[in-house]
Amino acid sequence: MAERHVDLEFVDYVIKSIVDHPDDVKADRKIDEMGVLITLEVHPQDMGQVIGRSGQTAKSVRTLLRVIGAKNNARVNLKIVEPPGSTHVMRDRSIQDSPQEAPKAPVDDLNL
């Protein structure tokens, strides 16, 4: 008889419920020294729905997985694989998050 994995079934059900291409959802479960790792792959157009605004959907799914893991005495982590062709744009944090500095005077202009 096959072993039932509640955590994998949960991820599969929730993600397939919120995406436009449920047939393209693939979830894989592996156990390593850090606990259970669920790797999730979705259609490139569904990445925004899975991640959610400011990452809130992914954060919520991970929180619920932690609850399921605690109930089963296991640590459960979720890894969302970014598919090739997704429309996610990496922002350059060093430019947007750093405060603007005043231009520095050339060394020759300093009164030393």
N, CA, C and O atoms as a Tinker XYZ file with bonds, in Angstrom:
   448  protein
     1  N      0.835000   -1.177000    0.000000    73     2
     2  CA     0.000000    0.000000    0.000000    64     1     3
     3  C      0.883000    1.244000    0.000000    63     2     4     5
     4  O      1.866000    1.306000    0.738000    81     3
     5  N      0.540000    2.230000   -0.819000    73     3     6
     6  CA     1.347000    3.444000   -0.941000    64     5     7
     7  C      1.183000    4.323000    0.294000    63     6     8     9
     8  O      0.098000    4.429000    0.865000    81     7
     9  N      2.282000    4.948000    0.689000    73     7    10
    10  CA     2.264000    5.835000    1.849000    64     9    11
    11  C      1.605000    7.152000    1.468000    63    10    12    13
    12  O      1.844000    7.668000    0.376000    81    11
    13  N      0.793000    7.694000    2.337000    73    11    14
    14  CA     0.060000    8.926000    2.075000    64    13    15
    15  C      0.865000   10.105000    2.623000    63    14    16    17
    16  O      1.273000   10.105000    3.784000    81    15
    17  N      1.086000   11.106000    1.774000    73    15    18
    18  CA     1.848000   12.296000    2.172000    64    17    19
    19  C      0.898000   13.491000    2.194000    63    18    20    21
    20  O      0.595000   14.076000    1.154000    81    19
    21  N      0.437000   13.843000    3.382000    73    19    22
    22  CA    -0.539000   14.917000    3.542000    64    21    23
    23  C      0.030000   16.247000    3.067000    63    22    24    25
    24  O     -0.684000   17.047000    2.462000    81    23
    25  N      1.311000   16.490000    3.337000    73    23    26
    26  CA     1.917000   17.764000    2.953000    64    25    27
    27  C      1.943000   17.935000    1.433000    63    26    28    29
    28  O      1.651000   19.020000    0.930000    81    27
    29  N      2.282000   16.896000    0.714000    73    27    30
    30  CA     2.323000   16.957000   -0.744000    64    29    31
    31  C      0.913000   17.106000   -1.321000    63    30    32    33
    32  O      0.701000   17.865000   -2.267000    81    31
    33  N     -0.035000   16.385000   -0.754000    73    31    34
    34  CA    -1.421000   16.494000   -1.201000    64    33    35
    35  C     -1.963000   17.902000   -0.970000    63    34    36    37
    36  O     -2.701000   18.434000   -1.799000    81    35
    37  N     -1.592000   18.500000    0.160000    73    35    38
    38  CA    -2.031000   19.861000    0.481000    64    37    39
    39  C     -1.509000   20.862000   -0.554000    63    38    40    41
    40  O     -2.273000   21.667000   -1.087000    81    39
    41  N     -0.213000   20.807000   -0.831000    73    39    42
    42  CA     0.381000   21.732000   -1.807000    64    41    43
    43  C     -0.257000   21.530000   -3.174000    63    42    44    45
    44  O     -0.606000   22.497000   -3.852000    81    43
    45  N     -0.407000   20.292000   -3.570000    73    43    46
    46  CA    -0.993000   19.978000   -4.875000    64    45    47
    47  C     -2.408000   20.547000   -4.984000    63    46    48    49
    48  O     -2.748000   21.164000   -5.994000    81    47
    49  N     -3.222000   20.349000   -3.973000    73    47    50
    50  CA    -4.601000   20.813000   -3.992000    64    49    51
    51  C     -4.681000   22.341000   -4.013000    63    50    52    53
    52  O     -5.401000   22.913000   -4.832000    81    51
    53  N     -3.955000   22.995000   -3.126000    73    51    54
    54  CA    -4.033000   24.457000   -3.013000    64    53    55
    55  C     -3.519000   25.132000   -4.276000    63    54    56    57
    56  O     -4.168000   26.035000   -4.804000    81    55
    57  N     -2.370000   24.707000   -4.763000    73    55    58
    58  CA    -1.782000   25.354000   -5.938000    64    57    59
    59  C     -2.637000   25.122000   -7.175000    63    58    60    61
    60  O     -2.854000   26.050000   -7.954000    81    59
    61  N     -3.120000   23.914000   -7.366000    73    59    62
    62  CA    -3.977000   23.635000   -8.526000    64    61    63
    63  C     -5.277000   24.438000   -8.462000    63    62    64    65
    64  O     -5.883000   24.716000   -9.496000    81    63
    65  N     -5.705000   24.809000   -7.265000    73    63    66
    66  CA    -6.929000   25.585000   -7.103000    64    65    67
    67  C     -6.764000   27.052000   -7.486000    63    66    68    69
    68  O     -7.742000   27.711000   -7.841000    81    67
    69  N     -5.530000   27.575000   -7.418000    73    67    70
    70  CA    -5.349000   29.010000   -7.657000    64    69    71
    71  C     -4.734000   29.349000   -9.007000    63    70    72    73
    72  O     -4.719000   30.520000   -9.386000    81    71
    73  N     -4.224000   28.367000   -9.745000    73    71    74
    74  CA    -3.559000   28.660000  -11.021000    64    73    75
    75  C     -4.508000   28.486000  -12.201000    63    74    76    77
    76  O     -5.564000   27.867000  -12.078000    81    75
    77  N     -4.116000   29.041000  -13.348000    73    75    78
    78  CA    -4.901000   28.922000  -14.577000    64    77    79
    79  C     -4.574000   27.643000  -15.355000    63    78    80    81
    80  O     -5.375000   27.191000  -16.172000    81    79
    81  N     -3.402000   27.066000  -15.100000    73    79    82
    82  CA    -2.962000   25.848000  -15.794000    64    81    83
    83  C     -2.690000   24.745000  -14.769000    63    82    84    85
    84  O     -1.532000   24.422000  -14.504000    81    83
    85  N     -3.758000   24.159000  -14.186000    73    83    86
    86  CA    -3.540000   23.154000  -13.135000    64    85    87
    87  C     -2.868000   21.875000  -13.630000    63    86    88    89
    88  O     -2.268000   21.144000  -12.842000    81    87
    89  N     -2.964000   21.604000  -14.920000    73    87    90
    90  CA    -2.324000   20.389000  -15.440000    64    89    91
    91  C     -0.801000   20.508000  -15.475000    63    90    92    93
    92  O     -0.102000   19.498000  -15.550000    81    91
    93  N     -0.282000   21.740000  -15.420000    73    91    94
    94  CA     1.163000   21.959000  -15.464000    64    93    95
    95  C      1.802000   22.007000  -14.079000    63    94    96    97
    96  O      3.011000   22.212000  -13.974000    81    95
    97  N      1.029000   21.826000  -13.026000    73    95    98
    98  CA     1.562000   21.848000  -11.658000    64    97    99
    99  C      2.228000   20.516000  -11.366000    63    98   100   101
   100  O      1.626000   19.454000  -11.520000    81    99
   101  N      3.486000   20.594000  -10.942000    73    99   102
   102  CA     4.237000   19.394000  -10.562000    64   101   103
   103  C      4.848000   19.636000   -9.190000    63   102   104   105
   104  O      5.592000   20.596000   -8.992000    81   103
   105  N      4.534000   18.774000   -8.264000    73   103   106
   106  CA     5.098000   18.859000   -6.918000    64   105   107
   107  C      5.834000   17.564000   -6.628000    63   106   108   109
   108  O      5.324000   16.469000   -6.868000    81   107
   109  N      7.057000   17.713000   -6.100000    73   107   110
   110  CA     7.902000   16.554000   -5.799000    64   109   111
   111  C      8.291000   16.624000   -4.328000    63   110   112   113
   112  O      8.539000   17.709000   -3.804000    81   111
   113  N      8.345000   15.487000   -3.665000    73   111   114
   114  CA     8.661000   15.431000   -2.238000    64   113   115
   115  C      9.936000   14.635000   -2.025000    63   114   116   117
   116  O     10.064000   13.505000   -2.494000    81   115
   117  N     10.889000   15.247000   -1.302000    73   115   118
   118  CA    12.136000   14.559000   -0.960000    64   117   119
   119  C     12.419000   14.759000    0.522000    63   118   120   121
   120  O     12.068000   15.781000    1.112000    81   119
   121  N     13.060000   13.761000    1.103000    73   119   122
   122  CA    13.444000   13.842000    2.510000    64   121   123
   123  C     14.960000   13.872000    2.580000    63   122   124   125
   124  O     15.632000   13.032000    1.980000    81   123
   125  N     15.500000   14.845000    3.316000    73   123   126
   126  CA    16.945000   14.933000    3.515000    64   125   127
   127  C     17.214000   15.256000    4.981000    63   126   128   129
   128  O     16.312000   15.166000    5.813000    81   127
   129  N     18.435000   15.627000    5.295000    73   127   130
   130  CA    18.810000   15.889000    6.686000    64   129   131
   131  C     18.132000   17.123000    7.267000    63   130   132   133
   132  O     18.057000   17.267000    8.487000    81   131
   133  N     17.637000   18.013000    6.414000    73   131   134
   134  CA    16.948000   19.214000    6.878000    64   133   135
   135  C     15.444000   18.985000    7.076000    63   134   136   137
   136  O     14.759000   19.857000    7.610000    81   135
   137  N     14.934000   17.858000    6.665000    73   135   138
   138  CA    13.510000   17.560000    6.782000    64   137   139
   139  C     12.925000   17.221000    5.432000    63   138   140   141
   140  O     13.590000   16.617000    4.591000    81   139
   141  N     11.676000   17.610000    5.224000    73   139   142
   142  CA    10.970000   17.340000    3.973000    64   141   143
   143  C     11.086000   18.575000    3.080000    63   142   144   145
   144  O     10.859000   19.699000    3.527000    81   143
   145  N     11.439000   18.354000    1.821000    73   143   146
   146  CA    11.508000   19.435000    0.851000    64   145   147
   147  C     10.510000   19.148000   -0.264000    63   146   148   149
   148  O     10.596000   18.127000   -0.946000    81   147
   149  N      9.565000   20.065000   -0.435000    73   147   150
   150  CA     8.601000   19.955000   -1.519000    64   149   151
   151  C      9.012000   20.963000   -2.581000    63   150   152   153
   152  O      9.076000   22.164000   -2.321000    81   151
   153  N      9.291000   20.462000   -3.780000    73   151   154
   154  CA     9.691000   21.301000   -4.901000    64   153   155
   155  C      8.486000   21.469000   -5.810000    63   154   156   157
   156  O      7.871000   20.490000   -6.233000    81   155
   157  N      8.154000   22.719000   -6.106000    73   155   158
   158  CA     6.964000   23.032000   -6.877000    64   157   159
   159  C      7.345000   23.666000   -8.206000    63   158   160   161
   160  O      8.128000   24.614000   -8.254000    81   159
   161  N      6.786000   23.134000   -9.277000    73   159   162
   162  CA     6.969000   23.698000  -10.608000    64   161   163
   163  C      5.596000   24.017000  -11.179000    63   162   164   165
   164  O      4.678000   23.200000  -11.105000    81   163
   165  N      5.459000   25.226000  -11.756000    73   163   166
   166  CA     4.190000   25.641000  -12.348000    64   165   167
   167  C      4.431000   26.239000  -13.725000    63   166   168   169
   168  O      5.573000   26.489000  -14.112000    81   167
   169  N      3.357000   26.465000  -14.456000    73   167   170
   170  CA     3.420000   27.106000  -15.763000    64   169   171
   171  C      3.978000   28.527000  -15.578000    63   170   172   173
   172  O      3.648000   29.180000  -14.588000    81   171
   173  N      4.812000   29.020000  -16.503000    73   171   174
   174  CA     5.403000   30.360000  -16.352000    64   173   175
   175  C      4.374000   31.473000  -16.129000    63   174   176   177
   176  O      4.649000   32.419000  -15.392000    81   175
   177  N      3.207000   31.377000  -16.747000    73   175   178
   178  CA     2.196000   32.420000  -16.570000    64   177   179
   179  C      1.527000   32.374000  -15.198000    63   178   180   181
   180  O      0.861000   33.333000  -14.807000    81   179
   181  N      1.692000   31.285000  -14.470000    73   179   182
   182  CA     1.064000   31.136000  -13.161000    64   181   183
   183  C      1.966000   31.548000  -11.994000    63   182   184   185
   184  O      1.534000   31.517000  -10.842000    81   183
   185  N      3.197000   31.927000  -12.277000    73   183   186
   186  CA     4.129000   32.274000  -11.192000    64   185   187
   187  C      3.600000   33.412000  -10.322000    63   186   188   189
   188  O      3.739000   33.375000   -9.100000    81   187
   189  N      3.004000   34.408000  -10.939000    73   187   190
   190  CA     2.476000   35.543000  -10.173000    64   189   191
   191  C      1.384000   35.134000   -9.214000    63   190   192   193
   192  O      1.310000   35.657000   -8.102000    81   191
   193  N      0.535000   34.209000   -9.622000    73   191   194
   194  CA    -0.541000   33.746000   -8.755000    64   193   195
   195  C     -0.001000   32.906000   -7.601000    63   194   196   197
   196  O     -0.527000   32.962000   -6.489000    81   195
   197  N      1.033000   32.138000   -7.861000    73   195   198
   198  CA     1.608000   31.286000   -6.819000    64   197   199
   199  C      2.385000   32.129000   -5.801000    63   198   200   201
   200  O      2.306000   31.884000   -4.597000    81   199
   201  N      3.128000   33.109000   -6.286000    73   199   202
   202  CA     3.901000   33.962000   -5.388000    64   201   203
   203  C      2.988000   34.947000   -4.661000    63   202   204   205
   204  O      3.111000   35.133000   -3.450000    81   203
   205  N      2.077000   35.574000   -5.395000    73   203   206
   206  CA     1.154000   36.527000   -4.788000    64   205   207
   207  C      1.783000   37.906000   -4.650000    63   206   208   209
   208  O      2.984000   38.083000   -4.859000    81   207
   209  N      0.960000   38.865000   -4.300000    73   207   210
   210  CA     1.435000   40.237000   -4.129000    64   209   211
   211  C      2.410000   40.293000   -2.949000    63   210   212   213
   212  O      2.070000   39.915000   -1.828000    81   211
   213  N      3.597000   40.759000   -3.217000    73   211   214
   214  CA     4.680000   40.853000   -2.218000    64   213   215
   215  C      5.012000   39.507000   -1.602000    63   214   216   217
   216  O      5.536000   39.453000   -0.489000    81   215
   217  N      4.720000   38.420000   -2.299000    73   215   218
   218  CA     5.074000   37.094000   -1.814000    64   217   219
   219  C      4.151000   36.548000   -0.746000    63   218   220   221
   220  O      4.486000   35.566000   -0.084000    81   219
   221  N      2.996000   37.164000   -0.566000    73   219   222
   222  CA     2.115000   36.771000    0.530000    64   221   223
   223  C      1.472000   35.394000    0.337000    63   222   224   225
   224  O      1.274000   34.668000    1.311000    81   223
   225  N      1.146000   35.028000   -0.900000    73   223   226
   226  CA     0.544000   33.713000   -1.124000    64   225   227
   227  C      1.543000   32.605000   -0.814000    63   226   228   229
   228  O      1.214000   31.639000   -0.126000    81   227
   229  N      2.766000   32.748000   -1.324000    73   227   230
   230  CA     3.808000   31.750000   -1.049000    64   229   231
   231  C      4.106000   31.680000    0.444000    63   230   232   233
   232  O      4.291000   30.593000    0.992000    81   231
   233  N      4.153000   32.823000    1.095000    73   231   234
   234  CA     4.422000   32.863000    2.535000    64   233   235
   235  C      3.309000   32.145000    3.308000    63   234   236   237
   236  O      3.582000   31.428000    4.271000    81   235
   237  N      2.069000   32.339000    2.888000    73   235   238
   238  CA     0.938000   31.690000    3.558000    64   237   239
   239  C      0.973000   30.178000    3.381000    63   238   240   241
   240  O      0.717000   29.432000    4.326000    81   239
   241  N      1.290000   29.725000    2.169000    73   239   242
   242  CA     1.383000   28.282000    1.919000    64   241   243
   243  C      2.500000   27.682000    2.768000    63   242   244   245
   244  O      2.339000   26.603000    3.339000    81   243
   245  N      3.630000   28.379000    2.851000    73   243   246
   246  CA     4.747000   27.887000    3.674000    64   245   247
   247  C      4.371000   27.825000    5.151000    63   246   248   249
   248  O      4.751000   26.885000    5.849000    81   247
   249  N      3.630000   28.816000    5.628000    73   247   250
   250  CA     3.194000   28.821000    7.025000    64   249   251
   251  C      2.281000   27.632000    7.314000    63   250   252   253
   252  O      2.434000   26.958000    8.333000    81   251
   253  N      1.340000   27.380000    6.421000    73   251   254
   254  CA     0.442000   26.239000    6.607000    64   253   255
   255  C      1.188000   24.912000    6.518000    63   254   256   257
   256  O      0.843000   23.952000    7.208000    81   255
   257  N      2.217000   24.861000    5.660000    73   255   258
   258  CA     3.033000   23.645000    5.589000    64   257   259
   259  C      3.783000   23.416000    6.893000    63   258   260   261
   260  O      3.957000   22.271000    7.310000    81   259
   261  N      4.230000   24.486000    7.544000    73   259   262
   262  CA     4.896000   24.351000    8.836000    64   261   263
   263  C      3.947000   23.761000    9.873000    63   262   264   265
   264  O      4.354000   22.953000   10.708000    81   263
   265  N      2.679000   24.168000    9.816000    73   263   266
   266  CA     1.675000   23.632000   10.740000    64   265   267
   267  C      1.456000   22.146000   10.479000    63   266   268   269
   268  O      1.395000   21.350000   11.416000    81   267
   269  N      1.338000   21.775000    9.207000    73   267   270
   270  CA     1.171000   20.365000    8.853000    64   269   271
   271  C      2.391000   19.568000    9.299000    63   270   272   273
   272  O      2.260000   18.460000    9.819000    81   271
   273  N      3.577000   20.137000    9.093000    73   271   274
   274  CA     4.801000   19.456000    9.512000    64   273   275
   275  C      4.872000   19.289000   11.014000    63   274   276   277
   276  O      5.271000   18.230000   11.499000    81   275
   277  N      4.494000   20.309000   11.757000    73   275   278
   278  CA     4.526000   20.224000   13.221000    64   277   279
   279  C      3.564000   19.148000   13.726000    63   278   280   281
   280  O      3.844000   18.452000   14.702000    81   279
   281  N      2.449000   19.031000   13.056000    73   279   282
   282  CA     1.472000   18.012000   13.443000    64   281   283
   283  C      2.014000   16.599000   13.214000    63   282   284   285
   284  O      1.640000   15.661000   13.918000    81   283
   285  N      2.901000   16.457000   12.220000    73   283   286
   286  CA     3.477000   15.159000   11.892000    64   285   287
   287  C      4.934000   15.026000   12.345000    63   286   288   289
   288  O      5.639000   14.125000   11.890000    81   287
   289  N      5.388000   15.909000   13.232000    73   287   290
   290  CA     6.758000   15.900000   13.753000    64   289   291
   291  C      7.804000   15.934000   12.652000    63   290   292   293
   292  O      8.772000   15.173000   12.683000    81   291
   293  N      7.611000   16.815000   11.679000    73   291   294
   294  CA     8.555000   16.940000   10.569000    64   293   295
   295  C      8.703000   18.416000   10.213000    63   294   296   297
   296  O      7.789000   19.214000   10.418000    81   295
   297  N      9.846000   18.755000    9.686000    73   295   298
   298  CA    10.074000   20.108000    9.181000    64   297   299
   299  C      9.825000   20.069000    7.676000    63   298   300   301
   300  O     10.481000   19.319000    6.953000    81   299
   301  N      8.876000   20.879000    7.205000    73   299   302
   302  CA     8.499000   20.871000    5.795000    64   301   303
   303  C      8.851000   22.218000    5.180000    63   302   304   305
   304  O      8.447000   23.264000    5.687000    81   303
   305  N      9.603000   22.189000    4.089000    73   303   306
   306  CA     9.992000   23.393000    3.364000    64   305   307
   307  C      9.435000   23.335000    1.952000    63   306   308   309
   308  O      9.258000   22.256000    1.386000    81   307
   309  N      9.158000   24.512000    1.384000    73   307   310
   310  CA     8.640000   24.603000    0.028000    64   309   311
   311  C      9.609000   25.403000   -0.823000    63   310   312   313
   312  O      9.984000   26.523000   -0.478000    81   311
   313  N     10.008000   24.812000   -1.941000    73   311   314
   314  CA    10.866000   25.494000   -2.908000    64   313   315
   315  C     10.062000   25.662000   -4.187000    63   314   316   317
   316  O      9.565000   24.688000   -4.752000    81   315
   317  N      9.937000   26.910000   -4.641000    73   315   318
   318  CA     9.214000   27.195000   -5.873000    64   317   319
   319  C     10.250000   27.428000   -6.962000    63   318   320   321
   320  O     11.041000   28.368000   -6.890000    81   319
   321  N     10.239000   26.567000   -7.966000    73   319   322
   322  CA    11.209000   26.640000   -9.053000    64   321   323
   323  C     10.708000   27.646000  -10.082000    63   322   324   325
   324  O      9.587000   27.538000  -10.579000    81   323
   325  N     11.556000   28.628000  -10.395000    73   323   326
   326  CA    11.181000   29.608000  -11.411000    64   325   327
   327  C     11.412000   29.000000  -12.782000    63   326   328   329
   328  O     12.547000   28.682000  -13.137000    81   327
   329  N     10.339000   28.835000  -13.563000    73   327   330
   330  CA    10.472000   28.187000  -14.862000    64   329   331
   331  C     11.101000   29.111000  -15.894000    63   330   332   333
   332  O     10.976000   30.332000  -15.796000    81   331
   333  N     11.782000   28.531000  -16.888000    73   331   334
   334  CA    12.298000   29.378000  -17.961000    64   333   335
   335  C     11.121000   29.997000  -18.705000    63   334   336   337
   336  O     10.123000   29.331000  -18.981000    81   335
   337  N     11.252000   31.268000  -19.023000    73   335   338
   338  CA    10.183000   31.957000  -19.728000    64   337   339
   339  C      9.207000   32.661000  -18.810000    63   338   340   341
   340  O      8.224000   33.235000  -19.280000    81   339
   341  N      9.459000   32.631000  -17.491000    73   339   342
   342  CA     8.557000   33.353000  -16.602000    64   341   343
   343  C      8.806000   34.847000  -16.749000    63   342   344   345
   344  O      9.873000   35.264000  -17.201000    81   343
   345  N      7.844000   35.630000  -16.376000    73   343   346
   346  CA     7.938000   37.074000  -16.576000    64   345   347
   347  C      8.460000   37.799000  -15.353000    63   346   348   349
   348  O      8.375000   39.025000  -15.279000    81   347
   349  N      9.001000   37.062000  -14.390000    73   347   350
   350  CA     9.553000   37.672000  -13.183000    64   349   351
   351  C     10.802000   38.468000  -13.523000    63   350   352   353
   352  O     11.693000   37.973000  -14.214000    81   351
   353  N     10.865000   39.702000  -13.038000    73   351   354
   354  CA    12.011000   40.563000  -13.307000    64   353   355
   355  C     12.771000   40.754000  -12.009000    63   354   356   357
   356  O     12.202000   41.193000  -11.009000    81   355
   357  N     14.052000   40.426000  -12.019000    73   355   358
   358  CA    14.888000   40.632000  -10.845000    64   357   359
   359  C     15.181000   42.117000  -10.722000    63   358   360   361
   360  O     15.640000   42.744000  -11.677000    81   359
   361  N     14.917000   42.684000   -9.551000    73   359   362
   362  CA    15.232000   44.092000   -9.392000    64   361   363
   363  C     16.590000   44.216000   -8.718000    63   362   364   365
   364  O     16.978000   43.375000   -7.908000    81   363
   365  N     17.286000   45.251000   -9.058000    73   363   366
   366  CA    18.607000   45.488000   -8.497000    64   365   367
   367  C     18.440000   46.166000   -7.150000    63   366   368   369
   368  O     18.193000   47.370000   -7.088000    81   367
   369  N     18.570000   45.409000   -6.075000    73   367   370
   370  CA    18.340000   45.926000   -4.725000    64   369   371
   371  C     19.348000   46.999000   -4.345000    63   370   372   373
   372  O     19.025000   47.901000   -3.571000    81   371
   373  N     20.558000   46.918000   -4.873000    73   371   374
   374  CA    21.575000   47.884000   -4.476000    64   373   375
   375  C     21.214000   49.288000   -4.935000    63   374   376   377
   376  O     21.593000   50.260000   -4.282000    81   375
   377  N     20.498000   49.416000   -6.031000    73   375   378
   378  CA    20.133000   50.737000   -6.535000    64   377   379
   379  C     18.885000   51.249000   -5.826000    63   378   380   381
   380  O     18.852000   52.407000   -5.409000    81   379
   381  N     17.871000   50.423000   -5.683000    73   379   382
   382  CA    16.601000   50.871000   -5.134000    64   381   383
   383  C     16.605000   50.990000   -3.625000    63   382   384   385
   384  O     15.919000   51.858000   -3.087000    81   383
   385  N     17.338000   50.165000   -2.929000    73   383   386
   386  CA    17.277000   50.142000   -1.479000    64   385   387
   387  C     18.339000   50.998000   -0.800000    63   386   388   389
   388  O     18.225000   51.268000    0.396000    81   387
   389  N     19.367000   51.433000   -1.523000    73   387   390
   390  CA    20.416000   52.212000   -0.879000    64   389   391
   391  C     20.050000   53.692000   -0.897000    63   390   392   393
   392  O     19.513000   54.184000   -1.890000    81   391
   393  N     20.334000   54.406000    0.189000    73   391   394
   394  CA    20.033000   55.835000    0.211000    64   393   395
   395  C     20.932000   56.580000   -0.774000    63   394   396   397
   396  O     22.054000   56.160000   -1.060000    81   395
   397  N     20.427000   57.659000   -1.269000    73   395   398
   398  CA    21.191000   58.464000   -2.215000    64   397   399
   399  C     22.315000   59.180000   -1.471000    63   398   400   401
   400  O     22.083000   59.818000   -0.445000    81   399
   401  N     23.505000   59.072000   -1.985000    73   399   402
   402  CA    24.659000   59.741000   -1.386000    64   401   403
   403  C     24.963000   61.001000   -2.174000    63   402   404   405
   404  O     24.746000   61.072000   -3.384000    81   403
   405  N     25.464000   61.979000   -1.468000    73   403   406
   406  CA    25.874000   63.213000   -2.129000    64   405   407
   407  C     27.139000   62.930000   -2.924000    63   406   408   409
   408  O     27.982000   62.145000   -2.490000    81   407
   409  N     27.279000   63.566000   -4.094000    73   407   410
   410  CA    28.503000   63.338000   -4.866000    64   409   411
   411  C     29.727000   63.769000   -4.067000    63   410   412   413
   412  O     29.706000   64.785000   -3.371000    81   411
   413  N     30.775000   62.994000   -4.177000    73   411   414
   414  CA    32.001000   63.277000   -3.428000    64   413   415
   415  C     32.865000   64.256000   -4.202000    63   414   416   417
   416  O     32.958000   64.203000   -5.428000    81   415
   417  N     33.485000   65.135000   -3.464000    73   415   418
   418  CA    34.380000   66.119000   -4.104000    64   417   419
   419  C     35.672000   65.418000   -4.502000    63   418   420   421
   420  O     36.138000   64.520000   -3.802000    81   419
   421  N     36.246000   65.829000   -5.622000    73   419   422
   422  CA    37.535000   65.268000   -6.003000    64   421   423
   423  C     38.608000   65.566000   -4.947000    63   422   424   425
   424  O     38.527000   66.564000   -4.231000    81   423
   425  N     39.586000   64.710000   -4.863000    73   423   426
   426  CA    40.631000   64.857000   -3.858000    64   425   427
   427  C     41.371000   66.183000   -4.017000    63   426   428   429
   428  O     41.785000   66.775000   -3.021000    81   427
   429  N     41.543000   66.652000   -5.234000    73   427   430
   430  CA    42.265000   67.898000   -5.463000    64   429   431
   431  C     41.528000   69.105000   -4.900000    63   430   432   433
   432  O     42.166000   70.104000   -4.567000    81   431
   433  N     40.199000   69.044000   -4.785000    73   431   434
   434  CA    39.422000   70.186000   -4.310000    64   433   435
   435  C     39.401000   70.295000   -2.799000    63   434   436   437
   436  O     38.962000   71.314000   -2.265000    81   435
   437  N     39.862000   69.278000   -2.097000    73   435   438
   438  CA    39.870000   69.323000   -0.641000    64   437   439
   439  C     41.038000   70.166000   -0.144000    63   438   440   441
   440  O     42.124000   70.138000   -0.722000    81   439
   441  N     40.813000   70.902000    0.912000    73   439   442
   442  CA    41.881000   71.719000    1.502000    64   441   443
   443  C     42.629000   70.885000    2.523000    63   442   444   445
   444  O     42.274000   70.854000    3.701000    81   443
   445  N     43.660000   70.217000    2.061000    73   443   446
   446  CA    44.440000   69.371000    2.958000    64   445   447
   447  C     45.743000   70.018000    3.282000    63   446   448
   448  O     46.544000   69.455000    4.028000    81   447
